[in-house]
Amino acid sequence: MMREKQRYTVSILGATYDVVSDEESEIVWAVVHKVDALLQDISARTKSSDVQSTAIFAALMLATELNKLERDVQKQTEQVCALADMLEREMTV
């Protein structure tokens, strides 16, 4: 069952945005806070007020994190499949 979409007014890097999502409220706010904190951190470290550059650095960091997580999931999936195969072989002996 699909949730009804809700509108949120959020502040990211000092700017206000309207976000529409069917995700749970806690998830929306967690993501908003994570993105804002990341952008604030990048902006402070680079001493840059250029929002576009800050957003690109954040996108690269998040994409790197996502890529690592996807590789971890793939590796764990392969390990689970190997264990399942081993269990199946042991049960048929």
PyMOL commands that set and color helices and strands:
alter all, ss='L'
color gray80, all
select helices_A, chain A and resi 25-46+51-91
alter helices_A, ss='H'
color red, helices_A
select strands_A, chain A and resi 6-12+15-21
alter strands_A, ss='S'
color yellow, strands_A
deselect
rebuild
show_as cartoon
